[in-house]
Amino acid sequence: MIALATIAGQVPDDIFPHVGKIKDLIETGSVITNVWGVKTLVNLAKSDQNFYPLLIEDLLRLQRECRNIDFAKRAEDMWEVIKLAEIPKYKNILEERKPSLSSATQKRLSRVIEKLKV
């Protein structure tokens, strides 16, 4: 999965046909598979305007369901791909979870939220 995430932005048309399998592995695989599978989806969404609308709801759900320990890192990976229309929804996901996170994680998350201001 690490290799797929690494090349997803370079050969998105070759990887996107397998996005269903990638999503399945995100749900059923190890923590590493989950983390790098999400990065693969993020890189696909970044790389091609046509893929973004097909992936954004899954990406938002995966952020919402993310483990606390990975929550800020996932937000740091995802914020750049979020388009203007989804910023309010995404910020809401981040703000809702913020109180349950450690103070260090809250600081990291605050920096991401600040970058989302328009």
C-alpha positions in Angstrom: 0.0 0.0 0.0 2.9 2.3 0.6 4.0 1.9 -2.9 0.5 2.6 -4.3 0.3 5.8 -2.2 3.7 6.9 -3.5 2.9 6.5 -7.2 -0.9 7.3 -7.0 -0.2 10.9 -8.0 2.0 9.9 -10.9 -0.2 7.1 -12.5 -3.7 7.7 -11.2 -5.4 6.3 -14.2 -3.6 3.0 -13.6 -4.5 2.9 -9.9 -8.1 4.2 -9.9 -9.7 1.1 -11.4 -8.6 -0.7 -8.2 -10.0 1.8 -5.8 -12.7 -0.6 -4.7 -10.1 -3.1 -3.6 -8.1 -0.3 -1.9 -11.2 0.7 0.1 -11.8 -2.9 1.1 -8.3 -3.2 2.3 -8.5 0.1 4.2 -11.5 -1.4 6.2 -10.0 -4.9 6.7 -6.3 -4.6 6.7 -3.7 -3.7 9.3 -3.2 -0.2 10.7 -0.4 0.4 8.2 -2.7 -0.7 5.4 -5.4 1.7 6.6 -3.0 4.7 6.9 -1.4 4.2 3.6 -4.6 3.2 1.8 -6.1 6.5 2.9 -3.0 8.3 1.6 -3.5 6.5 -1.7 -7.1 7.8 -1.9 -5.9 11.3 -1.0 -3.2 11.3 -3.7 -5.7 10.0 -6.2 -8.1 12.8 -5.3 -5.3 15.4 -5.6 -4.1 14.2 -8.9 -7.3 14.2 -11.0 -10.3 16.5 -10.9 -12.5 13.6 -12.1 -11.6 11.4 -9.1 -12.2 14.0 -6.4 -16.0 13.8 -6.5 -15.9 10.0 -6.5 -13.6 9.9 -3.4 -14.5 12.9 -1.2 -17.3 11.3 0.8 -15.2 8.3 1.6 -12.3 10.6 2.6 -14.6 12.6 4.9 -15.9 9.4 6.4 -12.4 8.0 6.9 -11.4 11.2 8.7 -14.5 11.0 10.9 -13.8 7.4 11.8 -10.1 7.7 12.3 -8.4 6.6 15.5 -7.5 9.4 17.8 -3.8 8.6 17.6 -3.9 9.1 13.8 -6.5 11.8 13.6 -4.2 14.9 13.4 -1.8 13.2 10.9 -4.7 12.2 8.7 -6.0 15.8 8.8 -2.5 17.0 7.9 -2.5 14.7 4.9 -6.0 15.5 3.8 -6.4 19.3 4.2 -4.8 20.2 0.9 -7.2 18.1 -1.1 -10.4 19.5 0.4 -12.1 21.8 -2.0 -14.0 25.0 -1.0 -17.5 23.4 -1.1 -16.4 20.7 1.5 -14.4 22.9 3.9 -17.3 23.6 6.3 -18.2 19.9 6.5 -14.5 19.0 7.0 -13.9 21.7 9.6 -16.9 20.4 11.5 -15.5 16.9 11.5 -12.2 18.2 12.9 -13.8 20.5 15.5 -16.2 17.9 16.8 -13.4 15.4 17.5 -11.0 18.0 18.9 -12.1 17.9 22.6 -11.4 14.1 22.8 -7.8 14.5 21.6 -4.6 15.1 23.6 -3.4 18.6 24.0 -0.5 18.0 21.6 -2.9 16.6 19.0 -5.3 19.5 19.5 -2.4 21.9 18.7 -1.6 20.0 15.5 -5.3 20.0 14.6 -5.6 23.7 15.3 -2.9 24.4 12.7 -4.8 22.4 10.1 -8.0 24.2 10.9 -6.2 27.5 10.6 -5.1 26.6 7.1 -8.7 25.8 6.1 -9.9 29.4 6.7 -11.0 31.1 3.6 
